[in-house]
Amino acid sequence: MAILLSELYGKQIITNEGKKIGLVEDVIIDFDKGSVANLLLVKAENLFRSNNTAAVLAKSSVKYERIKSVSETIIISAK
């Protein structure tokens, strides 16, 4: 699916079971692959300022590969 990064910001993320996850605040890009790696539920600057970046990343992000559809909301697969 092709989408502009700017279209992702502020969208609500919901699982395919209807659970609200949060809003897209930022994205992490994998420059080697040329694709989005994660959607962040927090601003990237807050993530990198934390004492335990790995734990905050795991708790406050969604892997892009989980996305099933993007429209008014982003639907992701449940874990």
N, C-alpha and C positions, 0 to 999 in steps of 0.2 A: 504494500500500500504506500502510495506517495502522498506526503502531507508536509506542509510548511511547519517548521518548528514553532513559529509564532502562533500557529493555530492550536497548539497543544496547551499553551500557558493558560491557567485559570480554569481548565476543564475539570469537571468532577470525574473521579475514577470510581467505578462501581464493578463489583464482581458479577459474573453471570448468574449468581444466586441472589443478587440484589443488595449485597452489603456495601455500604458507602465506605470507601477507603480514604478519600480526601481530595484535595485540589492539586493540580500540577503547578508547582512553584518554580521548578527549574528542570533541566535535563543534563544528563551526562552523555557525552558523545565519545564513541570509540573511533578515533581518527584512523587507526590502522585498518579497520573494516569499512570506514566511511558510513557508519550508521549510528543511530541512537542506541545506547546501551541500557540506560535506566531513566525513568521518570521520577523526579524527586518531589516529595511532599513538603519539603522545607527548602529555603533558599540555599544555594550551594555555598555561599559565604558562611552561613551558620553551620553547615555540615563540616566545613574545613576548620572552623574555629573550635569545634568541640574537642574534649580531651580523649574521647573514644570514638574516632571517626568511623571505624569499621562497624561498631555496634549501632551507631546512629544511621549509617547507610543501610544496614540490613533492616532496621525498623522503619525507616522513612523513605523507602524507595520501592519501585516496582520495576522488575525487569521488562524491557520493551517486548521481548518475545512472548510475554503473557497476554499481550493485547489481541483481542478478538475483533473489535470494531471501534471506529472513531467517528462520532457524529456530534451531537450536542453534548454527549458524555462519552467517556472512554470505558468500554466494557472489557474486563480482563477475565481470564480463567481463574477459578478458585484454585488454591494450592493443592 
